[in-house]
Amino acid sequence: MLVVDLRAVDFLGAQGIVVLNNACQHAQACHIAFRLIAGKAVQRMLQALGMVKNFEFCDNIDYT
């Protein structure tokens, strides 16, 4: 499982979203679970772009 911790991120621009999306797709292709730990700013941006449904979220790094 790959968990990306974005809690300290205040702004997520277009390039960051592309990187997250590509990493998620690559992980899925390799049968690796991909999760985000995201604060409100990141979740708000993904929601505004209609991309929040593309990601799975968890609350902490100890996701098991």
CHARMM internal coordinates of N, CA and C (Angstrom, degrees):
IC EDIT
DIST 1 N 1 CA 1.4410
DIST 1 CA 1 C 1.5199
ANGL 1 N 1 CA 1 C 109.17
DIST 1 C 2 N 1.3080
ANGL 1 CA 1 C 2 N 115.79
DIHE 1 N 1 CA 1 C 2 N 139.08
DIST 2 N 2 CA 1.4556
ANGL 1 C 2 N 2 CA 122.53
DIHE 1 CA 1 C 2 N 2 CA 176.52
DIST 2 CA 2 C 1.5173
ANGL 2 N 2 CA 2 C 108.05
DIHE 1 C 2 N 2 CA 2 C -112.41
DIST 2 C 3 N 1.3325
ANGL 2 CA 2 C 3 N 116.28
DIHE 2 N 2 CA 2 C 3 N 120.80
DIST 3 N 3 CA 1.4606
ANGL 2 C 3 N 3 CA 121.69
DIHE 2 CA 2 C 3 N 3 CA 178.61
DIST 3 CA 3 C 1.5219
ANGL 3 N 3 CA 3 C 107.70
DIHE 2 C 3 N 3 CA 3 C -115.04
DIST 3 C 4 N 1.3325
ANGL 3 CA 3 C 4 N 115.92
DIHE 3 N 3 CA 3 C 4 N 123.64
DIST 4 N 4 CA 1.4614
ANGL 3 C 4 N 4 CA 121.85
DIHE 3 CA 3 C 4 N 4 CA 179.46
DIST 4 CA 4 C 1.5227
ANGL 4 N 4 CA 4 C 107.66
DIHE 3 C 4 N 4 CA 4 C -105.10
DIST 4 C 5 N 1.3282
ANGL 4 CA 4 C 5 N 116.24
DIHE 4 N 4 CA 4 C 5 N 117.66
DIST 5 N 5 CA 1.4587
ANGL 4 C 5 N 5 CA 122.15
DIHE 4 CA 4 C 5 N 5 CA -177.60
DIST 5 CA 5 C 1.5232
ANGL 5 N 5 CA 5 C 109.45
DIHE 4 C 5 N 5 CA 5 C -93.42
DIST 5 C 6 N 1.3213
ANGL 5 CA 5 C 6 N 115.55
DIHE 5 N 5 CA 5 C 6 N 109.93
DIST 6 N 6 CA 1.4681
ANGL 5 C 6 N 6 CA 121.79
DIHE 5 CA 5 C 6 N 6 CA -178.12
DIST 6 CA 6 C 1.5272
ANGL 6 N 6 CA 6 C 111.87
DIHE 5 C 6 N 6 CA 6 C -112.14
DIST 6 C 7 N 1.3167
ANGL 6 CA 6 C 7 N 117.61
DIHE 6 N 6 CA 6 C 7 N 19.48
DIST 7 N 7 CA 1.4746
ANGL 6 C 7 N 7 CA 120.15
DIHE 6 CA 6 C 7 N 7 CA -176.63
DIST 7 CA 7 C 1.5099
ANGL 7 N 7 CA 7 C 113.17
DIHE 6 C 7 N 7 CA 7 C -60.46
DIST 7 C 8 N 1.3187
ANGL 7 CA 7 C 8 N 118.60
DIHE 7 N 7 CA 7 C 8 N -29.75
DIST 8 N 8 CA 1.4642
ANGL 7 C 8 N 8 CA 121.14
DIHE 7 CA 7 C 8 N 8 CA -178.20
DIST 8 CA 8 C 1.5269
ANGL 8 N 8 CA 8 C 112.56
DIHE 7 C 8 N 8 CA 8 C -86.83
DIST 8 C 9 N 1.3319
ANGL 8 CA 8 C 9 N 117.79
DIHE 8 N 8 CA 8 C 9 N -1.84
DIST 9 N 9 CA 1.4653
ANGL 8 C 9 N 9 CA 121.88
DIHE 8 CA 8 C 9 N 9 CA -176.96
DIST 9 CA 9 C 1.5229
ANGL 9 N 9 CA 9 C 109.60
DIHE 8 C 9 N 9 CA 9 C -83.55
DIST 9 C 10 N 1.3416
ANGL 9 CA 9 C 10 N 115.83
DIHE 9 N 9 CA 9 C 10 N 123.29
DIST 10 N 10 CA 1.4678
ANGL 9 C 10 N 10 CA 121.88
DIHE 9 CA 9 C 10 N 10 CA 178.43
DIST 10 CA 10 C 1.5203
ANGL 10 N 10 CA 10 C 112.32
DIHE 9 C 10 N 10 CA 10 C -95.53
DIST 10 C 11 N 1.3245
ANGL 10 CA 10 C 11 N 116.91
DIHE 10 N 10 CA 10 C 11 N -23.47
DIST 11 N 11 CA 1.4581
ANGL 10 C 11 N 11 CA 121.70
DIHE 10 CA 10 C 11 N 11 CA -177.63
DIST 11 CA 11 C 1.5213
ANGL 11 N 11 CA 11 C 108.90
DIHE 10 C 11 N 11 CA 11 C -143.92
DIST 11 C 12 N 1.3171
ANGL 11 CA 11 C 12 N 115.80
DIHE 11 N 11 CA 11 C 12 N 134.99
DIST 12 N 12 CA 1.4583
ANGL 11 C 12 N 12 CA 121.12
DIHE 11 CA 11 C 12 N 12 CA 177.53
DIST 12 CA 12 C 1.5245
ANGL 12 N 12 CA 12 C 107.49
DIHE 11 C 12 N 12 CA 12 C -124.37
DIST 12 C 13 N 1.3280
ANGL 12 CA 12 C 13 N 115.75
DIHE 12 N 12 CA 12 C 13 N 109.43
DIST 13 N 13 CA 1.4522
ANGL 12 C 13 N 13 CA 121.14
DIHE 12 CA 12 C 13 N 13 CA -179.43
DIST 13 CA 13 C 1.5186
ANGL 13 N 13 CA 13 C 112.36
DIHE 12 C 13 N 13 CA 13 C -85.86
DIST 13 C 14 N 1.3123
ANGL 13 CA 13 C 14 N 115.15
DIHE 13 N 13 CA 13 C 14 N -177.66
DIST 14 N 14 CA 1.4628
ANGL 13 C 14 N 14 CA 121.73
DIHE 13 CA 13 C 14 N 14 CA -176.35
DIST 14 CA 14 C 1.5237
ANGL 14 N 14 CA 14 C 111.92
DIHE 13 C 14 N 14 CA 14 C -58.66
DIST 14 C 15 N 1.3222
ANGL 14 CA 14 C 15 N 117.63
DIHE 14 N 14 CA 14 C 15 N -43.77
DIST 15 N 15 CA 1.4624
ANGL 14 C 15 N 15 CA 120.10
DIHE 14 CA 14 C 15 N 15 CA -179.29
DIST 15 CA 15 C 1.5167
ANGL 15 N 15 CA 15 C 111.67
DIHE 14 C 15 N 15 CA 15 C -64.63
DIST 15 C 16 N 1.3141
ANGL 15 CA 15 C 16 N 117.57
DIHE 15 N 15 CA 15 C 16 N -38.26
DIST 16 N 16 CA 1.4514
ANGL 15 C 16 N 16 CA 121.23
DIHE 15 CA 15 C 16 N 16 CA 177.74
DIST 16 CA 16 C 1.5142
ANGL 16 N 16 CA 16 C 112.02
DIHE 15 C 16 N 16 CA 16 C -64.08
DIST 16 C 17 N 1.3121
ANGL 16 CA 16 C 17 N 116.03
DIHE 16 N 16 CA 16 C 17 N -39.72
DIST 17 N 17 CA 1.4621
ANGL 16 C 17 N 17 CA 120.89
DIHE 16 CA 16 C 17 N 17 CA 178.24
DIST 17 CA 17 C 1.5233
ANGL 17 N 17 CA 17 C 110.21
DIHE 16 C 17 N 17 CA 17 C -65.63
DIST 17 C 18 N 1.3255
ANGL 17 CA 17 C 18 N 117.16
DIHE 17 N 17 CA 17 C 18 N -41.65
DIST 18 N 18 CA 1.4680
ANGL 17 C 18 N 18 CA 121.08
DIHE 17 CA 17 C 18 N 18 CA 177.76
DIST 18 CA 18 C 1.5251
ANGL 18 N 18 CA 18 C 110.11
DIHE 17 C 18 N 18 CA 18 C -61.52
DIST 18 C 19 N 1.3267
ANGL 18 CA 18 C 19 N 116.95
DIHE 18 N 18 CA 18 C 19 N -43.93
DIST 19 N 19 CA 1.4662
ANGL 18 C 19 N 19 CA 120.84
DIHE 18 CA 18 C 19 N 19 CA 179.94
DIST 19 CA 19 C 1.5275
ANGL 19 N 19 CA 19 C 110.57
DIHE 18 C 19 N 19 CA 19 C -62.31
DIST 19 C 20 N 1.3339
ANGL 19 CA 19 C 20 N 117.50
DIHE 19 N 19 CA 19 C 20 N -45.64
DIST 20 N 20 CA 1.4658
ANGL 19 C 20 N 20 CA 120.55
DIHE 19 CA 19 C 20 N 20 CA 178.64
DIST 20 CA 20 C 1.5236
ANGL 20 N 20 CA 20 C 111.54
DIHE 19 C 20 N 20 CA 20 C -61.75
DIST 20 C 21 N 1.3145
ANGL 20 CA 20 C 21 N 116.05
DIHE 20 N 20 CA 20 C 21 N -44.43
DIST 21 N 21 CA 1.4600
ANGL 20 C 21 N 21 CA 120.21
DIHE 20 CA 20 C 21 N 21 CA -179.57
DIST 21 CA 21 C 1.5305
ANGL 21 N 21 CA 21 C 110.92
DIHE 20 C 21 N 21 CA 21 C -63.37
DIST 21 C 22 N 1.3240
ANGL 21 CA 21 C 22 N 117.31
DIHE 21 N 21 CA 21 C 22 N -44.39
DIST 22 N 22 CA 1.4661
ANGL 21 C 22 N 22 CA 121.05
DIHE 21 CA 21 C 22 N 22 CA 178.73
DIST 22 CA 22 C 1.5246
ANGL 22 N 22 CA 22 C 111.60
DIHE 21 C 22 N 22 CA 22 C -63.79
DIST 22 C 23 N 1.3269
ANGL 22 CA 22 C 23 N 116.73
DIHE 22 N 22 CA 22 C 23 N -41.82
DIST 23 N 23 CA 1.4633
ANGL 22 C 23 N 23 CA 120.57
DIHE 22 CA 22 C 23 N 23 CA 179.06
DIST 23 CA 23 C 1.5252
ANGL 23 N 23 CA 23 C 110.64
DIHE 22 C 23 N 23 CA 23 C -63.75
DIST 23 C 24 N 1.3196
ANGL 23 CA 23 C 24 N 116.77
DIHE 23 N 23 CA 23 C 24 N -40.87
DIST 24 N 24 CA 1.4624
ANGL 23 C 24 N 24 CA 121.03
DIHE 23 CA 23 C 24 N 24 CA 178.61
DIST 24 CA 24 C 1.5262
ANGL 24 N 24 CA 24 C 110.81
DIHE 23 C 24 N 24 CA 24 C -63.94
DIST 24 C 25 N 1.3112
ANGL 24 CA 24 C 25 N 117.16
DIHE 24 N 24 CA 24 C 25 N -45.27
DIST 25 N 25 CA 1.4661
ANGL 24 C 25 N 25 CA 120.98
DIHE 24 CA 24 C 25 N 25 CA 179.54
DIST 25 CA 25 C 1.5244
ANGL 25 N 25 CA 25 C 110.97
DIHE 24 C 25 N 25 CA 25 C -64.17
DIST 25 C 26 N 1.3159
ANGL 25 CA 25 C 26 N 117.33
DIHE 25 N 25 CA 25 C 26 N -40.95
DIST 26 N 26 CA 1.4644
ANGL 25 C 26 N 26 CA 120.97
DIHE 25 CA 25 C 26 N 26 CA 179.50
DIST 26 CA 26 C 1.5312
ANGL 26 N 26 CA 26 C 110.28
DIHE 25 C 26 N 26 CA 26 C -65.36
DIST 26 C 27 N 1.3325
ANGL 26 CA 26 C 27 N 116.66
DIHE 26 N 26 CA 26 C 27 N -43.22
DIST 27 N 27 CA 1.4636
ANGL 26 C 27 N 27 CA 120.32
DIHE 26 CA 26 C 27 N 27 CA 178.19
DIST 27 CA 27 C 1.5266
ANGL 27 N 27 CA 27 C 110.67
DIHE 26 C 27 N 27 CA 27 C -60.78
DIST 27 C 28 N 1.3262
ANGL 27 CA 27 C 28 N 116.55
DIHE 27 N 27 CA 27 C 28 N -44.15
DIST 28 N 28 CA 1.4687
ANGL 27 C 28 N 28 CA 120.41
DIHE 27 CA 27 C 28 N 28 CA 179.06
DIST 28 CA 28 C 1.5233
ANGL 28 N 28 CA 28 C 110.85
DIHE 27 C 28 N 28 CA 28 C -61.93
DIST 28 C 29 N 1.3181
ANGL 28 CA 28 C 29 N 117.38
DIHE 28 N 28 CA 28 C 29 N -41.10
DIST 29 N 29 CA 1.4654
ANGL 28 C 29 N 29 CA 121.00
DIHE 28 CA 28 C 29 N 29 CA 179.35
DIST 29 CA 29 C 1.5286
ANGL 29 N 29 CA 29 C 111.30
DIHE 28 C 29 N 29 CA 29 C -63.42
DIST 29 C 30 N 1.3320
ANGL 29 CA 29 C 30 N 116.34
DIHE 29 N 29 CA 29 C 30 N -29.16
DIST 30 N 30 CA 1.4645
ANGL 29 C 30 N 30 CA 121.66
DIHE 29 CA 29 C 30 N 30 CA 179.23
DIST 30 CA 30 C 1.5282
ANGL 30 N 30 CA 30 C 111.91
DIHE 29 C 30 N 30 CA 30 C -95.23
DIST 30 C 31 N 1.3240
ANGL 30 CA 30 C 31 N 116.96
DIHE 30 N 30 CA 30 C 31 N 8.61
DIST 31 N 31 CA 1.4693
ANGL 30 C 31 N 31 CA 123.33
DIHE 30 CA 30 C 31 N 31 CA 179.97
DIST 31 CA 31 C 1.5187
ANGL 31 N 31 CA 31 C 112.17
DIHE 30 C 31 N 31 CA 31 C 59.57
DIST 31 C 32 N 1.3240
ANGL 31 CA 31 C 32 N 115.47
DIHE 31 N 31 CA 31 C 32 N 41.27
DIST 32 N 32 CA 1.4613
ANGL 31 C 32 N 32 CA 122.56
DIHE 31 CA 31 C 32 N 32 CA 176.79
DIST 32 CA 32 C 1.5256
ANGL 32 N 32 CA 32 C 107.57
DIHE 31 C 32 N 32 CA 32 C -113.48
DIST 32 C 33 N 1.3237
ANGL 32 CA 32 C 33 N 116.26
DIHE 32 N 32 CA 32 C 33 N 127.91
DIST 33 N 33 CA 1.4647
ANGL 32 C 33 N 33 CA 120.33
DIHE 32 CA 32 C 33 N 33 CA 177.31
DIST 33 CA 33 C 1.5226
ANGL 33 N 33 CA 33 C 109.34
DIHE 32 C 33 N 33 CA 33 C -65.90
DIST 33 C 34 N 1.3265
ANGL 33 CA 33 C 34 N 116.40
DIHE 33 N 33 CA 33 C 34 N 138.79
DIST 34 N 34 CA 1.4656
ANGL 33 C 34 N 34 CA 122.90
DIHE 33 CA 33 C 34 N 34 CA -177.58
DIST 34 CA 34 C 1.5211
ANGL 34 N 34 CA 34 C 107.70
DIHE 33 C 34 N 34 CA 34 C -125.05
DIST 34 C 35 N 1.3270
ANGL 34 CA 34 C 35 N 117.45
DIHE 34 N 34 CA 34 C 35 N 121.42
DIST 35 N 35 CA 1.4632
ANGL 34 C 35 N 35 CA 122.00
DIHE 34 CA 34 C 35 N 35 CA -179.27
DIST 35 CA 35 C 1.5213
ANGL 35 N 35 CA 35 C 109.94
DIHE 34 C 35 N 35 CA 35 C -128.16
DIST 35 C 36 N 1.3130
ANGL 35 CA 35 C 36 N 115.34
DIHE 35 N 35 CA 35 C 36 N 150.24
DIST 36 N 36 CA 1.4595
ANGL 35 C 36 N 36 CA 122.01
DIHE 35 CA 35 C 36 N 36 CA 174.89
DIST 36 CA 36 C 1.5153
ANGL 36 N 36 CA 36 C 109.63
DIHE 35 C 36 N 36 CA 36 C -113.80
DIST 36 C 37 N 1.3162
ANGL 36 CA 36 C 37 N 115.57
DIHE 36 N 36 CA 36 C 37 N 140.39
DIST 37 N 37 CA 1.4575
ANGL 36 C 37 N 37 CA 122.39
DIHE 36 CA 36 C 37 N 37 CA 164.40
DIST 37 CA 37 C 1.5260
ANGL 37 N 37 CA 37 C 103.31
DIHE 36 C 37 N 37 CA 37 C -108.25
DIST 37 C 38 N 1.3096
ANGL 37 CA 37 C 38 N 116.37
DIHE 37 N 37 CA 37 C 38 N 111.37
DIST 38 N 38 CA 1.4614
ANGL 37 C 38 N 38 CA 119.33
DIHE 37 CA 37 C 38 N 38 CA -171.07
DIST 38 CA 38 C 1.5170
ANGL 38 N 38 CA 38 C 111.46
DIHE 37 C 38 N 38 CA 38 C -131.48
DIST 38 C 39 N 1.3157
ANGL 38 CA 38 C 39 N 114.75
DIHE 38 N 38 CA 38 C 39 N 140.35
DIST 39 N 39 CA 1.4532
ANGL 38 C 39 N 39 CA 120.64
DIHE 38 CA 38 C 39 N 39 CA 173.69
DIST 39 CA 39 C 1.5156
ANGL 39 N 39 CA 39 C 110.48
DIHE 38 C 39 N 39 CA 39 C -80.12
DIST 39 C 40 N 1.3052
ANGL 39 CA 39 C 40 N 115.38
DIHE 39 N 39 CA 39 C 40 N -177.95
DIST 40 N 40 CA 1.4620
ANGL 39 C 40 N 40 CA 120.98
DIHE 39 CA 39 C 40 N 40 CA -176.15
DIST 40 CA 40 C 1.5205
ANGL 40 N 40 CA 40 C 113.15
DIHE 39 C 40 N 40 CA 40 C -62.98
DIST 40 C 41 N 1.3295
ANGL 40 CA 40 C 41 N 117.97
DIHE 40 N 40 CA 40 C 41 N -36.98
DIST 41 N 41 CA 1.4694
ANGL 40 C 41 N 41 CA 120.39
DIHE 40 CA 40 C 41 N 41 CA -178.31
DIST 41 CA 41 C 1.5229
ANGL 41 N 41 CA 41 C 111.46
DIHE 40 C 41 N 41 CA 41 C -61.89
DIST 41 C 42 N 1.3160
ANGL 41 CA 41 C 42 N 116.45
DIHE 41 N 41 CA 41 C 42 N -45.16
DIST 42 N 42 CA 1.4658
ANGL 41 C 42 N 42 CA 121.09
DIHE 41 CA 41 C 42 N 42 CA -179.71
DIST 42 CA 42 C 1.5225
ANGL 42 N 42 CA 42 C 109.98
DIHE 41 C 42 N 42 CA 42 C -68.74
DIST 42 C 43 N 1.3143
ANGL 42 CA 42 C 43 N 117.57
DIHE 42 N 42 CA 42 C 43 N -45.80
DIST 43 N 43 CA 1.4576
ANGL 42 C 43 N 43 CA 120.71
DIHE 42 CA 42 C 43 N 43 CA 179.66
DIST 43 CA 43 C 1.5297
ANGL 43 N 43 CA 43 C 111.11
DIHE 42 C 43 N 43 CA 43 C -61.68
DIST 43 C 44 N 1.3206
ANGL 43 CA 43 C 44 N 116.94
DIHE 43 N 43 CA 43 C 44 N -39.52
DIST 44 N 44 CA 1.4665
ANGL 43 C 44 N 44 CA 121.50
DIHE 43 CA 43 C 44 N 44 CA 179.11
DIST 44 CA 44 C 1.5320
ANGL 44 N 44 CA 44 C 110.85
DIHE 43 C 44 N 44 CA 44 C -63.03
DIST 44 C 45 N 1.3166
ANGL 44 CA 44 C 45 N 117.01
DIHE 44 N 44 CA 44 C 45 N -42.71
DIST 45 N 45 CA 1.4606
ANGL 44 C 45 N 45 CA 120.89
DIHE 44 CA 44 C 45 N 45 CA 179.78
DIST 45 CA 45 C 1.5250
ANGL 45 N 45 CA 45 C 110.69
DIHE 44 C 45 N 45 CA 45 C -65.54
DIST 45 C 46 N 1.3134
ANGL 45 CA 45 C 46 N 117.26
DIHE 45 N 45 CA 45 C 46 N -46.01
DIST 46 N 46 CA 1.4674
ANGL 45 C 46 N 46 CA 120.67
DIHE 45 CA 45 C 46 N 46 CA 179.08
DIST 46 CA 46 C 1.5308
ANGL 46 N 46 CA 46 C 110.70
DIHE 45 C 46 N 46 CA 46 C -63.53
DIST 46 C 47 N 1.3277
ANGL 46 CA 46 C 47 N 116.67
DIHE 46 N 46 CA 46 C 47 N -38.39
DIST 47 N 47 CA 1.4665
ANGL 46 C 47 N 47 CA 120.75
DIHE 46 CA 46 C 47 N 47 CA 177.79
DIST 47 CA 47 C 1.5307
ANGL 47 N 47 CA 47 C 110.46
DIHE 46 C 47 N 47 CA 47 C -64.84
DIST 47 C 48 N 1.3176
ANGL 47 CA 47 C 48 N 117.31
DIHE 47 N 47 CA 47 C 48 N -44.55
DIST 48 N 48 CA 1.4652
ANGL 47 C 48 N 48 CA 121.47
DIHE 47 CA 47 C 48 N 48 CA -179.11
DIST 48 CA 48 C 1.5256
ANGL 48 N 48 CA 48 C 111.65
DIHE 47 C 48 N 48 CA 48 C -61.96
DIST 48 C 49 N 1.3194
ANGL 48 CA 48 C 49 N 116.44
DIHE 48 N 48 CA 48 C 49 N -32.23
DIST 49 N 49 CA 1.4632
ANGL 48 C 49 N 49 CA 120.91
DIHE 48 CA 48 C 49 N 49 CA -179.37
DIST 49 CA 49 C 1.5298
ANGL 49 N 49 CA 49 C 112.51
DIHE 48 C 49 N 49 CA 49 C -89.57
DIST 49 C 50 N 1.3242
ANGL 49 CA 49 C 50 N 116.89
DIHE 49 N 49 CA 49 C 50 N -1.14
DIST 50 N 50 CA 1.4583
ANGL 49 C 50 N 50 CA 120.56
DIHE 49 CA 49 C 50 N 50 CA -178.70
DIST 50 CA 50 C 1.5154
ANGL 50 N 50 CA 50 C 112.75
DIHE 49 C 50 N 50 CA 50 C 71.68
DIST 50 C 51 N 1.3282
ANGL 50 CA 50 C 51 N 117.11
DIHE 50 N 50 CA 50 C 51 N 23.30
DIST 51 N 51 CA 1.4602
ANGL 50 C 51 N 51 CA 121.33
DIHE 50 CA 50 C 51 N 51 CA -176.86
DIST 51 CA 51 C 1.5201
ANGL 51 N 51 CA 51 C 113.49
DIHE 50 C 51 N 51 CA 51 C -106.41
DIST 51 C 52 N 1.3172
ANGL 51 CA 51 C 52 N 117.80
DIHE 51 N 51 CA 51 C 52 N -4.40
DIST 52 N 52 CA 1.4558
ANGL 51 C 52 N 52 CA 120.11
DIHE 51 CA 51 C 52 N 52 CA -176.70
DIST 52 CA 52 C 1.5311
ANGL 52 N 52 CA 52 C 111.07
DIHE 51 C 52 N 52 CA 52 C -59.86
DIST 52 C 53 N 1.3080
ANGL 52 CA 52 C 53 N 117.17
DIHE 52 N 52 CA 52 C 53 N -30.61
DIST 53 N 53 CA 1.4676
ANGL 52 C 53 N 53 CA 121.05
DIHE 52 CA 52 C 53 N 53 CA -179.55
DIST 53 CA 53 C 1.5247
ANGL 53 N 53 CA 53 C 112.09
DIHE 52 C 53 N 53 CA 53 C -71.66
DIST 53 C 54 N 1.3251
ANGL 53 CA 53 C 54 N 118.12
DIHE 53 N 53 CA 53 C 54 N -14.17
DIST 54 N 54 CA 1.4602
ANGL 53 C 54 N 54 CA 122.27
DIHE 53 CA 53 C 54 N 54 CA -179.78
DIST 54 CA 54 C 1.5279
ANGL 54 N 54 CA 54 C 112.89
DIHE 53 C 54 N 54 CA 54 C -79.76
DIST 54 C 55 N 1.3324
ANGL 54 CA 54 C 55 N 116.84
DIHE 54 N 54 CA 54 C 55 N -10.40
DIST 55 N 55 CA 1.4564
ANGL 54 C 55 N 55 CA 121.03
DIHE 54 CA 54 C 55 N 55 CA -173.30
DIST 55 CA 55 C 1.5196
ANGL 55 N 55 CA 55 C 110.83
DIHE 54 C 55 N 55 CA 55 C -124.44
DIST 55 C 56 N 1.3257
ANGL 55 CA 55 C 56 N 114.83
DIHE 55 N 55 CA 55 C 56 N 152.94
DIST 56 N 56 CA 1.4537
ANGL 55 C 56 N 56 CA 121.67
DIHE 55 CA 55 C 56 N 56 CA 171.48
DIST 56 CA 56 C 1.5266
ANGL 56 N 56 CA 56 C 106.77
DIHE 55 C 56 N 56 CA 56 C -105.69
DIST 56 C 57 N 1.3097
ANGL 56 CA 56 C 57 N 115.84
DIHE 56 N 56 CA 56 C 57 N 142.70
DIST 57 N 57 CA 1.4605
ANGL 56 C 57 N 57 CA 121.61
DIHE 56 CA 56 C 57 N 57 CA -175.78
DIST 57 CA 57 C 1.5316
ANGL 57 N 57 CA 57 C 110.25
DIHE 56 C 57 N 57 CA 57 C -118.17
DIST 57 C 58 N 1.3080
ANGL 57 CA 57 C 58 N 115.24
DIHE 57 N 57 CA 57 C 58 N 151.73
DIST 58 N 58 CA 1.4604
ANGL 57 C 58 N 58 CA 121.22
DIHE 57 CA 57 C 58 N 58 CA 171.57
DIST 58 CA 58 C 1.5242
ANGL 58 N 58 CA 58 C 107.17
DIHE 57 C 58 N 58 CA 58 C -138.55
DIST 58 C 59 N 1.3334
ANGL 58 CA 58 C 59 N 116.14
DIHE 58 N 58 CA 58 C 59 N 166.52
DIST 59 N 59 CA 1.4601
ANGL 58 C 59 N 59 CA 121.41
DIHE 58 CA 58 C 59 N 59 CA -173.72
DIST 59 CA 59 C 1.5218
ANGL 59 N 59 CA 59 C 114.45
DIHE 58 C 59 N 59 CA 59 C -91.27
DIST 59 C 60 N 1.3311
ANGL 59 CA 59 C 60 N 116.67
DIHE 59 N 59 CA 59 C 60 N -23.39
DIST 60 N 60 CA 1.4641
ANGL 59 C 60 N 60 CA 118.98
DIHE 59 CA 59 C 60 N 60 CA -178.50
DIST 60 CA 60 C 1.5168
ANGL 60 N 60 CA 60 C 110.70
DIHE 59 C 60 N 60 CA 60 C -153.02
DIST 60 C 61 N 1.2849
ANGL 60 CA 60 C 61 N 115.35
DIHE 60 N 60 CA 60 C 61 N 171.96
DIST 61 N 61 CA 1.4617
ANGL 60 C 61 N 61 CA 122.40
DIHE 60 CA 60 C 61 N 61 CA -174.80
DIST 61 CA 61 C 1.5377
ANGL 61 N 61 CA 61 C 111.59
DIHE 60 C 61 N 61 CA 61 C -72.95
DIST 61 C 62 N 1.3215
ANGL 61 CA 61 C 62 N 117.17
DIHE 61 N 61 CA 61 C 62 N -17.48
DIST 62 N 62 CA 1.4581
ANGL 61 C 62 N 62 CA 121.69
DIHE 61 CA 61 C 62 N 62 CA -178.49
DIST 62 CA 62 C 1.5242
ANGL 62 N 62 CA 62 C 111.58
DIHE 61 C 62 N 62 CA 62 C -88.08
DIST 62 C 63 N 1.3158
ANGL 62 CA 62 C 63 N 117.52
DIHE 62 N 62 CA 62 C 63 N 35.15
DIST 63 N 63 CA 1.4618
ANGL 62 C 63 N 63 CA 122.18
DIHE 62 CA 62 C 63 N 63 CA -179.12
DIST 63 CA 63 C 1.5263
ANGL 63 N 63 CA 63 C 108.72
DIHE 62 C 63 N 63 CA 63 C -70.90
DIST 63 C 64 N 1.3319
ANGL 63 CA 63 C 64 N 116.21
DIHE 63 N 63 CA 63 C 64 N 117.10
DIST 64 N 64 CA 1.4715
ANGL 63 C 64 N 64 CA 119.90
DIHE 63 CA 63 C 64 N 64 CA 178.95
DIST 64 CA 64 C 1.4957
ANGL 64 N 64 CA 64 C 110.67
DIHE 63 C 64 N 64 CA 64 C -134.86
END
COOR INIT
IC SEED 1 N 1 CA 1 C
IC BUILD
